[in-house]
Amino acid sequence: MKPLDQPFAAIAREHLNIKTLLPRRSDALDFHNVAVWQVEAALKAAFDAGVLSTDKNAEPQGVQPAKPAPATKPSPLLLPKGTSLMPGKMYLRLYHGRTDPEQEMDDWGFTGPTFGPLTSYIHTYCSTFRINGDGDTSEVWLEKHGDMIRWSDCFYGDMEVFIAGTNDKA
């Protein structure tokens, strides 16, 4: 691998969830679905890396986010743990959490965030997950990472869409 390829490979891994830029001669390994916010983050990271490599005193033009845009934006749909849920309303909760997507699980992991109340849950081609808030125009996109959902630098293997009961809490 040429020295210039190393930063590109790191950006592809970090922002696009692409393990290698080496061709593997397989459609399943060489073609990837990525979200537009991942492409934007990768382009900003590449631009910033270029600026820093040509002039060590220059300030990067873009801001390299530490995580994907949907997870960094505050969401009115994200409920603090312990919040009482409204009975009869729809919510989504993430489960089987881990901080490393490669972690071998020997237990169930941790329970993740609860979102809601919701008016809709849209799941498209097993690759995008979108939820809309009850009574307003709030919308959250949940990012897919392999076979997990990524939210706020954590990875979840399971999610539940449910109608809250009388004593349910986030």
ChimeraX commands (.cxc) that place a marker at each C-alpha (Angstrom):
marker #1 position 0.00,0.00,0.00 radius 0.5
marker #1 position 1.38,3.43,-0.97 radius 0.5
marker #1 position 1.75,5.99,1.87 radius 0.5
marker #1 position -1.05,8.15,0.42 radius 0.5
marker #1 position -3.43,5.18,0.47 radius 0.5
marker #1 position -3.21,4.80,4.26 radius 0.5
marker #1 position -5.17,7.97,5.14 radius 0.5
marker #1 position -7.79,7.09,2.51 radius 0.5
marker #1 position -8.17,3.58,3.95 radius 0.5
marker #1 position -8.51,5.00,7.47 radius 0.5
marker #1 position -11.21,7.46,6.32 radius 0.5
marker #1 position -13.04,4.66,4.49 radius 0.5
marker #1 position -12.99,2.49,7.64 radius 0.5
marker #1 position -13.97,5.26,10.06 radius 0.5
marker #1 position -16.61,7.11,8.06 radius 0.5
marker #1 position -17.91,4.62,5.49 radius 0.5
marker #1 position -17.53,1.32,7.40 radius 0.5
marker #1 position -15.47,-0.08,4.50 radius 0.5
marker #1 position -12.83,-2.47,5.88 radius 0.5
marker #1 position -10.37,-2.25,2.98 radius 0.5
marker #1 position -9.95,-0.33,-0.26 radius 0.5
marker #1 position -8.23,-3.30,-1.89 radius 0.5
marker #1 position -10.38,-4.87,-4.64 radius 0.5
marker #1 position -11.57,-8.34,-3.63 radius 0.5
marker #1 position -13.28,-9.22,-6.92 radius 0.5
marker #1 position -16.67,-9.84,-5.34 radius 0.5
marker #1 position -19.73,-7.60,-5.63 radius 0.5
marker #1 position -20.65,-8.30,-2.01 radius 0.5
marker #1 position -17.18,-7.19,-0.85 radius 0.5
marker #1 position -16.38,-4.41,-3.35 radius 0.5
marker #1 position -19.69,-2.50,-3.48 radius 0.5
marker #1 position -21.09,-0.75,-0.40 radius 0.5
marker #1 position -24.27,1.15,0.49 radius 0.5
marker #1 position -23.43,4.29,2.42 radius 0.5
marker #1 position -25.57,7.14,3.69 radius 0.5
marker #1 position -25.10,10.66,2.37 radius 0.5
marker #1 position -24.00,11.90,5.80 radius 0.5
marker #1 position -21.26,9.25,5.79 radius 0.5
marker #1 position -20.06,10.44,2.38 radius 0.5
marker #1 position -20.13,14.05,3.62 radius 0.5
marker #1 position -18.10,13.16,6.73 radius 0.5
marker #1 position -15.57,11.20,4.62 radius 0.5
marker #1 position -15.17,14.07,2.15 radius 0.5
marker #1 position -14.65,16.57,4.97 radius 0.5
marker #1 position -12.10,14.26,6.61 radius 0.5
marker #1 position -10.23,13.85,3.30 radius 0.5
marker #1 position -10.25,17.61,2.71 radius 0.5
marker #1 position -9.00,18.29,6.24 radius 0.5
marker #1 position -6.26,15.67,5.85 radius 0.5
marker #1 position -5.18,17.32,2.60 radius 0.5
marker #1 position -5.08,20.78,4.15 radius 0.5
marker #1 position -3.08,19.54,7.12 radius 0.5
marker #1 position -0.62,17.65,4.91 radius 0.5
marker #1 position 0.16,20.68,2.68 radius 0.5
marker #1 position 0.32,23.43,5.29 radius 0.5
marker #1 position 0.78,22.50,8.90 radius 0.5
marker #1 position -0.27,26.03,9.96 radius 0.5
marker #1 position -3.55,26.11,7.99 radius 0.5
marker #1 position -6.88,25.58,9.69 radius 0.5
marker #1 position -9.06,22.83,8.18 radius 0.5
marker #1 position -12.14,24.14,6.36 radius 0.5
marker #1 position -14.47,21.34,7.36 radius 0.5
marker #1 position -15.22,19.93,10.76 radius 0.5
marker #1 position -14.52,16.22,11.07 radius 0.5
marker #1 position -17.37,14.80,13.16 radius 0.5
marker #1 position -16.49,12.18,15.75 radius 0.5
marker #1 position -19.59,10.20,14.77 radius 0.5
marker #1 position -22.24,10.23,12.03 radius 0.5
marker #1 position -24.49,13.25,11.73 radius 0.5
marker #1 position -27.72,11.60,12.95 radius 0.5
marker #1 position -26.15,10.55,16.23 radius 0.5
marker #1 position -24.52,13.94,16.88 radius 0.5
marker #1 position -27.62,16.02,16.36 radius 0.5
marker #1 position -29.72,16.38,19.47 radius 0.5
marker #1 position -33.11,14.81,18.98 radius 0.5
marker #1 position -36.36,15.72,20.69 radius 0.5
marker #1 position -37.32,12.07,20.15 radius 0.5
marker #1 position -34.51,10.75,22.37 radius 0.5
marker #1 position -35.87,10.22,25.88 radius 0.5
marker #1 position -33.76,10.39,29.05 radius 0.5
marker #1 position -33.50,7.05,30.88 radius 0.5
marker #1 position -36.22,6.65,33.51 radius 0.5
marker #1 position -38.71,8.97,31.77 radius 0.5
marker #1 position -42.29,7.73,32.08 radius 0.5
marker #1 position -43.75,6.76,28.71 radius 0.5
marker #1 position -47.22,7.81,27.61 radius 0.5
marker #1 position -49.52,4.75,27.65 radius 0.5
marker #1 position -50.91,3.87,24.22 radius 0.5
marker #1 position -48.15,5.71,22.32 radius 0.5
marker #1 position -45.55,4.07,20.05 radius 0.5
marker #1 position -41.84,4.00,20.98 radius 0.5
marker #1 position -38.62,2.44,19.67 radius 0.5
marker #1 position -35.88,1.04,21.93 radius 0.5
marker #1 position -32.44,-0.33,21.04 radius 0.5
marker #1 position -31.04,-3.45,22.77 radius 0.5
marker #1 position -27.98,-5.72,22.89 radius 0.5
marker #1 position -25.58,-2.78,22.94 radius 0.5
marker #1 position -21.81,-2.80,22.73 radius 0.5
marker #1 position -19.16,-0.14,22.16 radius 0.5
marker #1 position -17.15,-2.18,19.64 radius 0.5
marker #1 position -18.96,-3.69,16.64 radius 0.5
marker #1 position -16.41,-6.54,16.53 radius 0.5
marker #1 position -16.99,-7.48,20.20 radius 0.5
marker #1 position -17.85,-11.14,20.75 radius 0.5
marker #1 position -20.93,-11.11,22.97 radius 0.5
marker #1 position -21.03,-13.54,25.87 radius 0.5
marker #1 position -24.12,-11.91,27.37 radius 0.5
marker #1 position -26.98,-9.67,26.18 radius 0.5
marker #1 position -25.06,-6.38,26.22 radius 0.5
marker #1 position -26.66,-3.17,27.45 radius 0.5
marker #1 position -30.05,-1.59,26.81 radius 0.5
marker #1 position -29.86,1.44,24.57 radius 0.5
marker #1 position -31.89,4.60,24.12 radius 0.5
marker #1 position -35.65,4.93,23.80 radius 0.5
marker #1 position -37.18,7.21,21.14 radius 0.5
marker #1 position -40.71,8.55,21.04 radius 0.5
marker #1 position -43.54,9.01,21.08 radius 0.5
marker #1 position -43.68,8.16,17.39 radius 0.5
marker #1 position -46.17,8.44,14.56 radius 0.5
marker #1 position -44.26,6.15,12.24 radius 0.5
marker #1 position -41.37,3.76,11.82 radius 0.5
marker #1 position -40.08,3.31,8.26 radius 0.5
marker #1 position -37.69,0.47,7.40 radius 0.5
marker #1 position -36.46,0.46,3.79 radius 0.5
marker #1 position -34.70,-2.49,2.13 radius 0.5
marker #1 position -33.28,-3.65,5.46 radius 0.5
marker #1 position -30.77,-0.81,5.23 radius 0.5
marker #1 position -32.37,2.44,6.41 radius 0.5
marker #1 position -34.44,3.06,9.50 radius 0.5
marker #1 position -36.39,6.29,9.99 radius 0.5
marker #1 position -38.71,7.31,12.81 radius 0.5
marker #1 position -41.06,10.30,12.99 radius 0.5
marker #1 position -42.23,12.08,16.11 radius 0.5
marker #1 position -45.78,12.25,17.39 radius 0.5
marker #1 position -47.43,15.65,16.89 radius 0.5
marker #1 position -44.55,17.43,15.16 radius 0.5
marker #1 position -42.12,17.08,12.29 radius 0.5
marker #1 position -39.21,15.55,14.26 radius 0.5
marker #1 position -37.45,12.85,12.30 radius 0.5
marker #1 position -34.49,10.61,13.17 radius 0.5
marker #1 position -32.54,8.33,10.85 radius 0.5
marker #1 position -30.87,5.37,12.51 radius 0.5
marker #1 position -27.60,4.41,10.82 radius 0.5
marker #1 position -26.93,0.79,9.89 radius 0.5
marker #1 position -23.45,-0.57,10.60 radius 0.5
marker #1 position -23.09,-4.09,9.23 radius 0.5
marker #1 position -25.93,-5.99,10.85 radius 0.5
marker #1 position -26.30,-3.50,13.73 radius 0.5
marker #1 position -27.68,-0.03,14.38 radius 0.5
marker #1 position -25.14,2.66,15.33 radius 0.5
marker #1 position -26.19,5.41,17.72 radius 0.5
marker #1 position -23.89,7.75,19.62 radius 0.5
marker #1 position -20.75,5.60,19.21 radius 0.5
marker #1 position -22.54,2.44,20.36 radius 0.5
marker #1 position -23.76,-0.51,18.32 radius 0.5
marker #1 position -27.04,-2.36,18.88 radius 0.5
marker #1 position -28.02,-5.77,17.58 radius 0.5
marker #1 position -31.75,-5.52,18.29 radius 0.5
marker #1 position -34.54,-2.97,18.31 radius 0.5
marker #1 position -38.13,-3.04,19.49 radius 0.5
marker #1 position -41.04,-0.93,18.30 radius 0.5
marker #1 position -43.77,-1.09,20.94 radius 0.5
marker #1 position -46.87,0.55,22.37 radius 0.5
marker #1 position -46.20,1.75,25.92 radius 0.5
marker #1 position -48.14,0.32,28.83 radius 0.5
marker #1 position -49.19,2.10,32.01 radius 0.5
marker #1 position -45.94,1.81,33.99 radius 0.5
marker #1 position -43.38,1.69,31.17 radius 0.5
marker #1 position -40.27,3.87,31.38 radius 0.5
marker #1 position -37.50,4.80,28.96 radius 0.5
marker link #1:1,2 radius 0.2
marker link #1:2,3 radius 0.2
marker link #1:3,4 radius 0.2
marker link #1:4,5 radius 0.2
marker link #1:5,6 radius 0.2
marker link #1:6,7 radius 0.2
marker link #1:7,8 radius 0.2
marker link #1:8,9 radius 0.2
marker link #1:9,10 radius 0.2
marker link #1:10,11 radius 0.2
marker link #1:11,12 radius 0.2
marker link #1:12,13 radius 0.2
marker link #1:13,14 radius 0.2
marker link #1:14,15 radius 0.2
marker link #1:15,16 radius 0.2
marker link #1:16,17 radius 0.2
marker link #1:17,18 radius 0.2
marker link #1:18,19 radius 0.2
marker link #1:19,20 radius 0.2
marker link #1:20,21 radius 0.2
marker link #1:21,22 radius 0.2
marker link #1:22,23 radius 0.2
marker link #1:23,24 radius 0.2
marker link #1:24,25 radius 0.2
marker link #1:25,26 radius 0.2
marker link #1:26,27 radius 0.2
marker link #1:27,28 radius 0.2
marker link #1:28,29 radius 0.2
marker link #1:29,30 radius 0.2
marker link #1:30,31 radius 0.2
marker link #1:31,32 radius 0.2
marker link #1:32,33 radius 0.2
marker link #1:33,34 radius 0.2
marker link #1:34,35 radius 0.2
marker link #1:35,36 radius 0.2
marker link #1:36,37 radius 0.2
marker link #1:37,38 radius 0.2
marker link #1:38,39 radius 0.2
marker link #1:39,40 radius 0.2
marker link #1:40,41 radius 0.2
marker link #1:41,42 radius 0.2
marker link #1:42,43 radius 0.2
marker link #1:43,44 radius 0.2
marker link #1:44,45 radius 0.2
marker link #1:45,46 radius 0.2
marker link #1:46,47 radius 0.2
marker link #1:47,48 radius 0.2
marker link #1:48,49 radius 0.2
marker link #1:49,50 radius 0.2
marker link #1:50,51 radius 0.2
marker link #1:51,52 radius 0.2
marker link #1:52,53 radius 0.2
marker link #1:53,54 radius 0.2
marker link #1:54,55 radius 0.2
marker link #1:55,56 radius 0.2
marker link #1:56,57 radius 0.2
marker link #1:57,58 radius 0.2
marker link #1:58,59 radius 0.2
marker link #1:59,60 radius 0.2
marker link #1:60,61 radius 0.2
marker link #1:61,62 radius 0.2
marker link #1:62,63 radius 0.2
marker link #1:63,64 radius 0.2
marker link #1:64,65 radius 0.2
marker link #1:65,66 radius 0.2
marker link #1:66,67 radius 0.2
marker link #1:67,68 radius 0.2
marker link #1:68,69 radius 0.2
marker link #1:69,70 radius 0.2
marker link #1:70,71 radius 0.2
marker link #1:71,72 radius 0.2
marker link #1:72,73 radius 0.2
marker link #1:73,74 radius 0.2
marker link #1:74,75 radius 0.2
marker link #1:75,76 radius 0.2
marker link #1:76,77 radius 0.2
marker link #1:77,78 radius 0.2
marker link #1:78,79 radius 0.2
marker link #1:79,80 radius 0.2
marker link #1:80,81 radius 0.2
marker link #1:81,82 radius 0.2
marker link #1:82,83 radius 0.2
marker link #1:83,84 radius 0.2
marker link #1:84,85 radius 0.2
marker link #1:85,86 radius 0.2
marker link #1:86,87 radius 0.2
marker link #1:87,88 radius 0.2
marker link #1:88,89 radius 0.2
marker link #1:89,90 radius 0.2
marker link #1:90,91 radius 0.2
marker link #1:91,92 radius 0.2
marker link #1:92,93 radius 0.2
marker link #1:93,94 radius 0.2
marker link #1:94,95 radius 0.2
marker link #1:95,96 radius 0.2
marker link #1:96,97 radius 0.2
marker link #1:97,98 radius 0.2
marker link #1:98,99 radius 0.2
marker link #1:99,100 radius 0.2
marker link #1:100,101 radius 0.2
marker link #1:101,102 radius 0.2
marker link #1:102,103 radius 0.2
marker link #1:103,104 radius 0.2
marker link #1:104,105 radius 0.2
marker link #1:105,106 radius 0.2
marker link #1:106,107 radius 0.2
marker link #1:107,108 radius 0.2
marker link #1:108,109 radius 0.2
marker link #1:109,110 radius 0.2
marker link #1:110,111 radius 0.2
marker link #1:111,112 radius 0.2
marker link #1:112,113 radius 0.2
marker link #1:113,114 radius 0.2
marker link #1:114,115 radius 0.2
marker link #1:115,116 radius 0.2
marker link #1:116,117 radius 0.2
marker link #1:117,118 radius 0.2
marker link #1:118,119 radius 0.2
marker link #1:119,120 radius 0.2
marker link #1:120,121 radius 0.2
marker link #1:121,122 radius 0.2
marker link #1:122,123 radius 0.2
marker link #1:123,124 radius 0.2
marker link #1:124,125 radius 0.2
marker link #1:125,126 radius 0.2
marker link #1:126,127 radius 0.2
marker link #1:127,128 radius 0.2
marker link #1:128,129 radius 0.2
marker link #1:129,130 radius 0.2
marker link #1:130,131 radius 0.2
marker link #1:131,132 radius 0.2
marker link #1:132,133 radius 0.2
marker link #1:133,134 radius 0.2
marker link #1:134,135 radius 0.2
marker link #1:135,136 radius 0.2
marker link #1:136,137 radius 0.2
marker link #1:137,138 radius 0.2
marker link #1:138,139 radius 0.2
marker link #1:139,140 radius 0.2
marker link #1:140,141 radius 0.2
marker link #1:141,142 radius 0.2
marker link #1:142,143 radius 0.2
marker link #1:143,144 radius 0.2
marker link #1:144,145 radius 0.2
marker link #1:145,146 radius 0.2
marker link #1:146,147 radius 0.2
marker link #1:147,148 radius 0.2
marker link #1:148,149 radius 0.2
marker link #1:149,150 radius 0.2
marker link #1:150,151 radius 0.2
marker link #1:151,152 radius 0.2
marker link #1:152,153 radius 0.2
marker link #1:153,154 radius 0.2
marker link #1:154,155 radius 0.2
marker link #1:155,156 radius 0.2
marker link #1:156,157 radius 0.2
marker link #1:157,158 radius 0.2
marker link #1:158,159 radius 0.2
marker link #1:159,160 radius 0.2
marker link #1:160,161 radius 0.2
marker link #1:161,162 radius 0.2
marker link #1:162,163 radius 0.2
marker link #1:163,164 radius 0.2
marker link #1:164,165 radius 0.2
marker link #1:165,166 radius 0.2
marker link #1:166,167 radius 0.2
marker link #1:167,168 radius 0.2
marker link #1:168,169 radius 0.2
marker link #1:169,170 radius 0.2
view
